[in-house]
Amino acid sequence: MRVTLQPHPATPCAALDALEVQVHRYAGGGLELHFFAQGRTKDVLWPEGAAGERWDRLWEATCFEAFVRPVGRSAYAEFNFSPSTRWQAYSFTGERAGMAEARGMVPPETRMRMTERSRVHHVRLDPGCIPGIPADAEWALGLSAVIEQADGTKAYWALRHPSPAPDFHHPDCFALTLAAPEAS
C-alpha cells in the first residue's frame, strides 16, 4: 500500500511537493518501506554516506522514521533511517516512556535512488525481532520524516498531526494498521 505524509502546519516545506511511503509487510515480521521525496530535492540537506552504522539523534537532520506498536498495547519501537545509511532503533514501554536502544536487531537493508526531482529511500527491516513487538501481531504503524532544507529550516512530515507542535510519538500518529501476517 502507498500512503501520503503531510508536513505539519507549523513547519511548511518549500523544497518538497510530496512525500509518500510504499509499505509492505512480510510473513515472519519483515517490513519494507520506500520513502518517495518529490520536488526540489537539491534544496534538501541530504546527509552523506556512512556505511550503515548505528547512530543516535538522527532526527536532528533529514531522517525517515517508522514507529511500530502491536495493536492494543502501549509498548512500541521507533526506527530512524538517515539517507547517509546510518540508522537507529529504540524501544519504548509507553508514550515517550522507558526509552532504550533496541538490541538484537540485524541492521536494516537500505539503498537510495535519486533523480533530478525525486529521491527514494528504500529500507527493509525486521521489527518482529524486538522484544515487545511480536512478529505475528497486528501492528499500528506511524510513518514520518524530518526534512532539513538548505536554509536550515526543518519540516516535520507524518501520516497525521494531532498536536499543535510536531510529535511523532503521539498515539494518534500510529495511523496505519497492518494486519498480522497469514500463517504459512
LOTIMI-261012 format. One record per residue: x, y, z of N, C-alpha, C, CB in turn. Coordinates in steps of 0.2 Angstrom, whole numbers, plus 5000, padded with zeros to 4 digits. Each point is the difference from the previous one (the first is absolute). Glycine has a CB too. Example, Ala and Ser with C-alpha at 12.3 -4.5 7.8 and 13.67 -1.06 7.14 Angstrom:
! LOTIMI-261012
<atom <5066; 4972; 5039>; <4996; 5006; 5000>; <5004; 5006; 5000>; <4991; 4994; 5006>>
<atom <5007; 5011; 4990>; <5004; 5006; 5001>; <4996; 5005; 5003>; <5006; 4997; 4990>>
***
This chain:
! LOTIMI-261012
<atom <5004; 4994; 5000>; <4996; 5006; 5000>; <5004; 5006; 5000>; <4991; 4994; 5006>>
<atom <5007; 5011; 4991>; <5004; 5007; 5000>; <4996; 5005; 5004>; <5005; 4997; 4988>>
<atom <4998; 5007; 5016>; <4997; 5005; 5004>; <5004; 5007; 4999>; <4996; 4991; 5009>>
<atom <5000; 5014; 4993>; <5003; 5007; 4999>; <5001; 5003; 5007>; <4994; 5001; 4989>>
<atom <5012; 5001; 5012>; <5002; 5004; 5006>; <4998; 5008; 4998>; <5009; 4991; 5004>>
<atom <4989; 5012; 5002>; <4999; 5007; 4999>; <5005; 5004; 5005>; <4987; 4998; 4997>>
<atom <5015; 5008; 5000>; <5004; 5004; 5005>; <4996; 5003; 5006>; <5008; 5003; 4990>>
<atom <4995; 4998; 5015>; <4996; 5003; 5006>; <4998; 5007; 4998>; <5006; 4993; 5009>>
<atom <4988; 5010; 4992>; <4998; 5006; 4999>; <5005; 5006; 5002>; <4988; 4996; 5000>>
<atom <5015; 5002; 5006>; <5005; 5005; 5003>; <5007; 5000; 4996>; <4994; 4999; 5011>>
<atom <5007; 4996; 4985>; <5007; 4999; 4997>; <4999; 4999; 4992>; <5005; 4995; 5011>>
<atom <4993; 5010; 4986>; <4999; 4998; 4992>; <5007; 4999; 4997>; <4990; 5008; 5000>>
<atom <5009; 4988; 4994>; <5006; 4998; 4997>; <5000; 5003; 4993>; <5001; 4989; 5007>>
<atom <5004; 5016; 4991>; <5000; 5003; 4994>; <5004; 4995; 4995>; <4999; 5011; 5005>>
<atom <5005; 4985; 4997>; <5004; 4996; 4996>; <4996; 4994; 4997>; <5010; 5003; 5007>>
<atom <4986; 4994; 4996>; <4997; 4994; 4998>; <4992; 5001; 4998>; <5008; 4993; 5007>>
<atom <4990; 5004; 4988>; <4993; 5000; 4998>; <4996; 4995; 5003>; <5003; 5005; 4989>>
<atom <5000; 4989; 5012>; <4997; 4994; 5003>; <5005; 4995; 5003>; <4991; 5001; 4991>>
<atom <5006; 4996; 5014>; <5004; 4994; 5003>; <4995; 4995; 5001>; <5008; 5008; 5006>>
<atom <4994; 4986; 4991>; <4995; 4994; 5000>; <5005; 4994; 5003>; <4992; 5005; 4991>>
<atom <5004; 4990; 5011>; <5003; 4994; 5003>; <4997; 4994; 4997>; <5004; 5006; 5011>>
<atom <4999; 4990; 4986>; <4998; 4993; 4998>; <5001; 4995; 5006>; <5002; 5003; 4987>>
<atom <4993; 4994; 5015>; <5001; 4995; 5006>; <4998; 4993; 4998>; <4998; 5010; 5008>>
<atom <5007; 4985; 4994>; <4998; 4993; 4999>; <5003; 4996; 5006>; <5001; 5002; 4987>>
<atom <4994; 4994; 5016>; <5002; 4996; 5005>; <5001; 4993; 4998>; <4993; 5008; 5008>>
<atom <5012; 4989; 4994>; <5001; 4993; 4999>; <4999; 4995; 5005>; <5009; 5004; 4993>>
<atom <4989; 4990; 5006>; <4999; 4995; 5005>; <5007; 4999; 5004>; <4992; 4994; 4993>>
<atom <5008; 5005; 5013>; <5006; 4999; 5004>; <5002; 5007; 5003>; <5003; 4990; 4993>>
<atom <4993; 5015; 5006>; <5002; 5007; 5003>; <5003; 5005; 4996>; <5001; 4993; 5010>>
<atom <5001; 5005; 4984>; <5004; 5005; 4996>; <4995; 5006; 4998>; <5008; 4990; 4996>>
<atom <4995; 5016; 5003>; <4997; 5006; 4998>; <5004; 5003; 4994>; <4994; 5001; 5012>>
<atom <5003; 5001; 4983>; <5004; 5003; 4994>; <4996; 5007; 4999>; <5004; 4989; 4995>>
<atom <5000; 5016; 5005>; <4998; 5007; 4999>; <5004; 5003; 4995>; <4997; 5001; 5012>>
<atom <4999; 5003; 4983>; <5003; 5004; 4995>; <4998; 5007; 5001>; <5001; 4991; 4992>>
<atom <5003; 5014; 5010>; <4998; 5007; 5002>; <5002; 5004; 4993>; <5003; 4999; 5013>>
<atom <4992; 5004; 4984>; <5000; 5003; 4994>; <5000; 5008; 5001>; <4995; 4990; 4994>>
<atom <5010; 5013; 5006>; <5001; 5008; 5000>; <5000; 5003; 4993>; <5006; 4999; 5012>>
<atom <4989; 5005; 4987>; <4999; 5003; 4993>; <5000; 5008; 5001>; <4994; 4989; 4996>>
<atom <5010; 5014; 4999>; <5000; 5007; 5000>; <5007; 5003; 4999>; <4990; 5000; 5008>>
<atom <5012; 5005; 4995>; <5006; 5003; 4999>; <5005; 4996; 5004>; <4995; 5012; 4996>>
<atom <5007; 4982; 5003>; <5004; 4996; 5005>; <5007; 5003; 5001>; <4994; 4990; 4996>>
<atom <5008; 5015; 4999>; <5007; 5003; 5001>; <4999; 5005; 5006>; <5003; 4998; 4987>>
<atom <4991; 5004; 5015>; <4999; 5005; 5005>; <5000; 4997; 5007>; <4994; 5007; 4992>>
<atom <5007; 4986; 5008>; <5000; 4996; 5006>; <5007; 4999; 5002>; <4989; 4995; 4998>>
<atom <5013; 5005; 5009>; <5006; 4998; 5002>; <5000; 4992; 5001>; <5002; 5012; 5006>>
<atom <5002; 4985; 4990>; <5000; 4992; 5000>; <5006; 4998; 5004>; <4993; 4999; 4989>>
<atom <5007; 4998; 5017>; <5006; 4998; 5003>; <5004; 4995; 4995>; <4994; 5001; 5012>>
<atom <5012; 4999; 4988>; <5005; 4996; 4996>; <5000; 4993; 5003>; <5006; 5010; 4996>>
<atom <4996; 4985; 5000>; <5001; 4993; 5001>; <5005; 4999; 5006>; <4998; 4998; 4988>>
<atom <5000; 4997; 5016>; <5004; 4998; 5006>; <5000; 4993; 5002>; <4996; 5011; 5004>>
<atom <5003; 4985; 4991>; <5001; 4992; 5000>; <4996; 4997; 5005>; <5011; 5002; 4998>>
<atom <4983; 5000; 5003>; <4995; 4996; 5004>; <5000; 5000; 5007>; <4999; 4994; 4990>>
<atom <5005; 5010; 5013>; <5001; 4999; 5007>; <4994; 5003; 5005>; <5012; 5001; 4997>>
<atom <4987; 4996; 5009>; <4995; 5003; 5004>; <5003; 5007; 5003>; <4996; 4988; 5003>>
<atom <4999; 5016; 4998>; <5002; 5007; 5002>; <4994; 5003; 5003>; <5008; 5001; 4990>>
<atom <4993; 5003; 5015>; <4994; 5003; 5004>; <4999; 5007; 4997>; <5003; 4994; 5011>>
<atom <4991; 5009; 4991>; <4998; 5006; 4998>; <4999; 5002; 4993>; <5006; 5003; 5011>>
<atom <4993; 4992; 4985>; <4999; 5001; 4993>; <4995; 5005; 4998>; <5004; 4988; 4998>>
<atom <4991; 5012; 5006>; <4994; 5005; 4999>; <5002; 5007; 5000>; <4993; 4992; 5005>>
<atom <5013; 5010; 4997>; <5003; 5007; 5000>; <5001; 5002; 4993>; <5005; 4999; 5011>>
<atom <4995; 4997; 4984>; <5001; 5001; 4993>; <4995; 4997; 4996>; <5013; 5001; 5001>>
<atom <4988; 4999; 4992>; <4995; 4996; 4996>; <5000; 4993; 5002>; <5002; 5008; 4990>>
<atom <4992; 4989; 5011>; <5000; 4993; 5003>; <4993; 4998; 4998>; <5008; 5002; 5009>>
<atom <4991; 4991; 4989>; <4994; 4997; 5000>; <4999; 4995; 5006>; <5001; 5000; 4987>>
<atom <4992; 5000; 5015>; <4999; 4996; 5006>; <4994; 4996; 4999>; <5005; 5009; 5006>>
<atom <4995; 4985; 4998>; <4994; 4996; 5001>; <4999; 4998; 5007>; <5002; 4995; 4988>>
<atom <4992; 5005; 5014>; <4998; 4998; 5007>; <4996; 4994; 5000>; <5001; 5012; 5004>>
<atom <5000; 4983; 4999>; <4996; 4994; 5000>; <4998; 4998; 5007>; <5007; 4996; 4990>>
<atom <4986; 5003; 5011>; <4997; 4998; 5006>; <4995; 4995; 4999>; <5002; 5011; 5005>>
<atom <4999; 4983; 4999>; <4994; 4995; 4999>; <4994; 5003; 5002>; <5008; 4991; 5003>>
<atom <4987; 5008; 4993>; <4993; 5002; 5002>; <4998; 4998; 5007>; <4997; 5000; 4987>>
<atom <5000; 5005; 5016>; <4998; 4999; 5007>; <5005; 5000; 5006>; <4991; 4993; 4994>>
<atom <5015; 5009; 5004>; <5005; 5000; 5005>; <5003; 5007; 5000>; <5003; 4988; 4998>>
<atom <5001; 5014; 5007>; <5003; 5006; 5001>; <5007; 5000; 4998>; <4992; 5003; 5009>>
<atom <5012; 4991; 4991>; <5007; 5000; 4998>; <5000; 5001; 4993>; <5003; 4992; 5010>>
<atom <5003; 5011; 4987>; <5001; 5001; 4993>; <5007; 5001; 4999>; <4989; 5005; 4999>>
<atom <5013; 4994; 4995>; <5007; 5001; 4997>; <5000; 5006; 4995>; <5003; 4988; 5002>>
<atom <5003; 5016; 4999>; <5001; 5005; 4995>; <5006; 4999; 4996>; <4995; 5008; 5008>>
<atom <5005; 4993; 4985>; <5005; 4998; 4996>; <5002; 5007; 4996>; <4997; 4988; 4999>>
<atom <5009; 5014; 5001>; <5003; 5006; 4997>; <5004; 4998; 4994>; <4999; 5007; 5011>>
<atom <5000; 4995; 4983>; <5004; 4999; 4994>; <5003; 5006; 4997>; <4993; 4989; 4998>>
<atom <5013; 5012; 5002>; <5003; 5006; 4997>; <5002; 4998; 4993>; <5005; 5004; 5011>>
<atom <4994; 5001; 4984>; <5003; 4999; 4993>; <5007; 4998; 5000>; <4991; 5008; 4996>>
<atom <5013; 4993; 5009>; <5007; 4999; 5001>; <5001; 4992; 5000>; <5002; 5011; 5005>>
<atom <4992; 4985; 4997>; <5000; 4993; 5001>; <5001; 4999; 5008>; <5004; 4997; 4988>>
<atom <4998; 5008; 5016>; <4999; 4999; 5007>; <4993; 4998; 5002>; <5010; 5008; 5002>>
<atom <4990; 4989; 5004>; <4993; 4998; 5002>; <5000; 4999; 5008>; <4998; 4994; 4989>>
<atom <4996; 5006; 5014>; <5000; 4999; 5007>; <4993; 4997; 5001>; <5008; 5009; 5003>>
<atom <4991; 4987; 5003>; <4994; 4997; 5002>; <4999; 5001; 5007>; <5000; 4991; 4990>>
<atom <4995; 5011; 5013>; <4998; 5001; 5007>; <4994; 4996; 5002>; <5006; 5011; 5000>>
<atom <4994; 4986; 5006>; <4993; 4998; 5002>; <4998; 5004; 5006>; <5003; 4988; 4997>>
<atom <4990; 5012; 5003>; <4997; 5004; 5005>; <4995; 4996; 5004>; <5001; 5011; 4993>>
<atom <4998; 4990; 5013>; <4995; 4997; 5004>; <4993; 5003; 5000>; <5009; 4996; 5007>>
<atom <4991; 5010; 4991>; <4994; 5004; 4999>; <5001; 5007; 4997>; <4995; 4995; 5010>>
<atom <5001; 5009; 4989>; <5001; 5007; 4996>; <5006; 5003; 5003>; <4987; 5001; 4997>>
<atom <5018; 4999; 5000>; <5007; 5004; 5002>; <5002; 4997; 5006>; <4997; 5010; 4994>>
<atom <5001; 4984; 5008>; <5002; 4997; 5007>; <5005; 4994; 4999>; <4989; 5004; 5005>>
<atom <5016; 4995; 4999>; <5004; 4994; 5000>; <5004; 4999; 4994>; <4991; 4995; 5007>>
<atom <5011; 5011; 4990>; <5004; 5000; 4994>; <5007; 4996; 5001>; <4995; 5011; 4997>>
<atom <5006; 4984; 4999>; <5007; 4996; 5000>; <5002; 4999; 4993>; <4997; 4995; 5011>>
<atom <5009; 5004; 4988>; <5002; 4998; 4993>; <4998; 4993; 4999>; <5010; 5007; 5000>>
<atom <4986; 4991; 4994>; <4998; 4994; 4999>; <5006; 4995; 4998>; <4989; 5005; 4996>>
<atom <5012; 4990; 5008>; <5005; 4995; 4998>; <4998; 4994; 4996>; <5005; 5004; 5011>>
<atom <5000; 4993; 4987>; <4999; 4994; 4996>; <4997; 5000; 4993>; <4998; 4996; 5011>>
<atom <5002; 5010; 4987>; <4998; 5001; 4993>; <5006; 4999; 4995>; <4991; 5008; 5004>>
<atom <5007; 4989; 4990>; <5004; 5000; 4994>; <5000; 5007; 4997>; <4998; 4987; 4998>>
<atom <5007; 5016; 5000>; <5000; 5007; 4997>; <4995; 5000; 4994>; <5012; 5002; 5004>>
<atom <4984; 5003; 4995>; <4995; 5000; 4994>; <5004; 5000; 4994>; <4992; 5006; 5007>>
<atom <5005; 4991; 4988>; <5003; 5001; 4993>; <4997; 5007; 4997>; <5001; 4987; 4998>>
<atom <5004; 5017; 5000>; <4998; 5007; 4997>; <5003; 5001; 4993>; <4999; 5004; 5012>>
<atom <4998; 5000; 4984>; <5003; 5002; 4994>; <4996; 5006; 4998>; <5003; 4989; 4996>>
<atom <5000; 5015; 5000>; <4998; 5007; 4998>; <5000; 5000; 4992>; <5004; 5006; 5011>>
<atom <4991; 4998; 4987>; <5000; 5001; 4992>; <4998; 5007; 5000>; <4997; 4988; 4997>>
<atom <5006; 5016; 4998>; <4999; 5007; 4999>; <4999; 5002; 4993>; <5006; 5002; 5011>>
<atom <4989; 5002; 4988>; <5000; 5004; 4993>; <5000; 5007; 5002>; <4994; 4990; 4994>>
<atom <5005; 5014; 5000>; <5000; 5007; 5001>; <4994; 5003; 5005>; <5006; 5001; 4989>>
<atom <4989; 4996; 5010>; <4994; 5002; 5004>; <4997; 4995; 5005>; <4997; 5006; 4991>>
<atom <5007; 4988; 5011>; <4997; 4996; 5005>; <5006; 4996; 5003>; <4990; 4999; 4993>>
<atom <5009; 4999; 5013>; <5005; 4996; 5004>; <4996; 4994; 5003>; <5008; 5010; 5002>>
<atom <4994; 4984; 4997>; <4997; 4994; 5003>; <5004; 4997; 5005>; <4993; 4998; 4990>>
<atom <5005; 5001; 5016>; <5004; 4997; 5005>; <4996; 4993; 5002>; <5005; 5011; 5005>>
<atom <4999; 4984; 4993>; <4997; 4993; 5001>; <5003; 4997; 5007>; <4998; 4998; 4987>>
<atom <4998; 4999; 5017>; <5002; 4997; 5006>; <4996; 4993; 5001>; <5002; 5012; 5005>>
<atom <5002; 4983; 4997>; <4997; 4994; 5002>; <5002; 4998; 5007>; <4999; 4996; 4987>>
<atom <4997; 5003; 5017>; <5002; 4998; 5007>; <4995; 4995; 5003>; <5005; 5012; 5001>>
<atom <4997; 4986; 5005>; <4997; 4995; 5004>; <4998; 5002; 5007>; <5006; 4991; 4993>>
<atom <4988; 5013; 5007>; <4998; 5002; 5007>; <4998; 4995; 5005>; <4996; 5010; 4994>>
<atom <5002; 4984; 5003>; <4997; 4994; 5004>; <5006; 4997; 5004>; <4992; 4998; 4991>>
<atom <5014; 5004; 5008>; <5005; 4997; 5004>; <5001; 5004; 5007>; <5006; 4996; 4990>>
<atom <4991; 5010; 5011>; <5000; 5004; 5006>; <4996; 4998; 5005>; <5003; 5009; 4993>>
<atom <4999; 4989; 5013>; <4995; 4998; 5005>; <4995; 5005; 5001>; <5009; 4995; 5006>>
<atom <4985; 5003; 4995>; <4994; 5004; 5000>; <4996; 5001; 4994>; <5005; 5005; 5010>>
<atom <4998; 4993; 4984>; <4997; 5001; 4993>; <5000; 4994; 4997>; <5005; 5011; 4999>>
<atom <4990; 4985; 5003>; <4999; 4993; 4997>; <4999; 5000; 4993>; <4995; 4996; 5010>>
<atom <5009; 5000; 4986>; <5000; 4999; 4993>; <4993; 4998; 4997>; <5012; 4997; 5000>>
<atom <4984; 5000; 5004>; <4994; 4997; 4998>; <4994; 5004; 5002>; <5005; 4989; 5000>>
<atom <4996; 5017; 5003>; <4994; 5005; 5002>; <4998; 5005; 4995>; <5004; 4998; 5011>>
<atom <4990; 5004; 4990>; <4998; 5006; 4995>; <5004; 5006; 5003>; <4988; 4995; 4998>>
<atom <5014; 5009; 4998>; <5004; 5006; 5002>; <4997; 5006; 4998>; <5010; 4994; 4998>>
<atom <4990; 5011; 5006>; <4999; 5007; 4998>; <5006; 5004; 4998>; <4990; 5000; 5009>>
<atom <5010; 5003; 4986>; <5007; 5003; 4997>; <4999; 5008; 5000>; <5002; 4989; 4993>>
<atom <5003; 5014; 5009>; <5001; 5007; 4999>; <5006; 5001; 4995>; <4995; 5003; 5012>>
<atom <5004; 5001; 4983>; <5005; 5002; 4995>; <5001; 5007; 5000>; <4997; 4990; 4993>>
<atom <5010; 5012; 5007>; <5001; 5007; 5000>; <5007; 5002; 4997>; <4993; 5001; 5011>>
<atom <5008; 5005; 4989>; <5007; 5002; 4997>; <5001; 5007; 5003>; <4999; 4993; 4989>>
<atom <5008; 5008; 5012>; <5002; 5007; 5001>; <5004; 5002; 4994>; <5001; 4998; 5013>>
<atom <4997; 5008; 4984>; <5004; 5002; 4994>; <5003; 5007; 5001>; <4991; 4994; 4993>>
<atom <5016; 5006; 5007>; <5003; 5006; 5001>; <5002; 5003; 4993>; <5005; 4995; 5011>>
<atom <4993; 5011; 4989>; <5000; 5004; 4993>; <5007; 5003; 5000>; <4988; 5002; 4999>>
<atom <5014; 5000; 4995>; <5007; 5004; 5000>; <5001; 5006; 5004>; <5000; 4995; 4988>>
<atom <4994; 5008; 5013>; <5001; 5006; 5005>; <5000; 4998; 5007>; <4994; 5007; 4991>>
<atom <5006; 4987; 5011>; <5000; 4998; 5007>; <4994; 4999; 5003>; <5010; 5006; 5001>>
<atom <4984; 4996; 4996>; <4994; 4998; 5003>; <4998; 4993; 4999>; <4996; 5012; 4998>>
<atom <5000; 4986; 5007>; <4998; 4993; 5000>; <4992; 4999; 4999>; <5010; 4997; 5007>>
<atom <4988; 4999; 4989>; <4993; 4998; 4999>; <4999; 4993; 5003>; <4999; 5007; 4990>>
<atom <4995; 4992; 5014>; <4999; 4994; 5003>; <4993; 4997; 4997>; <5005; 5004; 5011>>
<atom <4996; 4990; 4985>; <4995; 4997; 4996>; <4998; 4994; 5004>; <5005; 5004; 4989>>
<atom <4988; 4994; 5011>; <4998; 4994; 5003>; <4993; 4998; 4997>; <5006; 5003; 5011>>
<atom <4992; 4991; 4990>; <4993; 4998; 4998>; <4994; 5005; 5003>; <5005; 4988; 4999>>
<atom <4997; 5014; 5007>; <4995; 5004; 5004>; <5003; 5004; 5005>; <4991; 4991; 4998>>
<atom <5006; 5015; 5003>; <5003; 5005; 5005>; <4995; 5002; 5005>; <5008; 5004; 4991>>
<atom <4991; 4992; 5014>; <4995; 5002; 5005>; <5002; 5005; 5005>; <4997; 4989; 4999>>
<atom <5009; 5014; 5001>; <5002; 5005; 5005>; <5002; 5006; 4997>; <5004; 4991; 5007>>
<atom <4995; 5015; 4997>; <5002; 5006; 4997>; <5008; 5001; 4998>; <4991; 5005; 5007>>
<atom <5013; 4991; 4996>; <5007; 4999; 4998>; <5001; 4993; 4998>; <5004; 5009; 5009>>
<atom <5001; 4990; 4986>; <5002; 4994; 4998>; <5001; 4995; 5006>; <5005; 5005; 4989>>
<atom <4992; 4989; 5010>; <5001; 4995; 5006>; <4999; 4993; 4997>; <4997; 5008; 5009>>
<atom <5008; 4989; 4988>; <4999; 4993; 4997>; <4998; 4995; 5005>; <5008; 5004; 4991>>
<atom <4993; 4997; 5015>; <4999; 4995; 5005>; <4993; 5000; 5003>; <5011; 5001; 5003>>
<atom <4985; 5004; 4995>; <4993; 5000; 5002>; <4996; 4994; 4997>; <5000; 5013; 5000>>
<atom <4996; 4984; 5005>; <4996; 4994; 4998>; <4996; 5000; 4993>; <5000; 4997; 5012>>
<atom <4998; 5009; 4987>; <4996; 5001; 4994>; <5004; 5000; 4993>; <4992; 5006; 5007>>
<atom <5015; 4995; 4994>; <5004; 4999; 4994>; <5001; 4993; 4998>; <5006; 5010; 5004>>
<atom <4992; 4985; 5000>; <5000; 4993; 4997>; <4994; 4999; 4996>; <5007; 4996; 5011>>
<atom <4993; 5007; 4984>; <4994; 5001; 4996>; <4998; 4994; 4995>; <5001; 5012; 5001>>
<atom <5004; 4984; 4998>; <5000; 4994; 4995>; <5000; 4994; 5003>; <5005; 5007; 4991>>
<atom <4990; 4988; 5008>; <5000; 4994; 5003>; <5002; 4995; 4994>; <4990; 5003; 5008>>
<atom <5015; 4992; 4994>; <5002; 4995; 4996>; <4998; 4993; 5003>; <5010; 5007; 4997>>
<atom <4986; 4990; 4999>; <4997; 4993; 5003>; <5006; 4996; 5001>; <4990; 5001; 4993>>
<atom <5008; 4994; 5012>; <5005; 4995; 5002>; <5002; 4996; 4994>; <4996; 4999; 5012>>
<atom <5010; 4998; 4987>; <5001; 4996; 4994>; <4996; 4994; 5000>; <5012; 5005; 4999>>
<atom <4986; 4992; 4995>; <4997; 4994; 5000>; <5005; 4994; 5002>; <4992; 5004; 4991>>
<atom <5005; 4991; 5012>; <5005; 4994; 5002>; <5001; 4997; 4994>; <4995; 4999; 5011>>
<atom <5011; 4998; 4989>; <5002; 4996; 4994>; <4998; 4993; 5000>; <5010; 5007; 4999>>
***
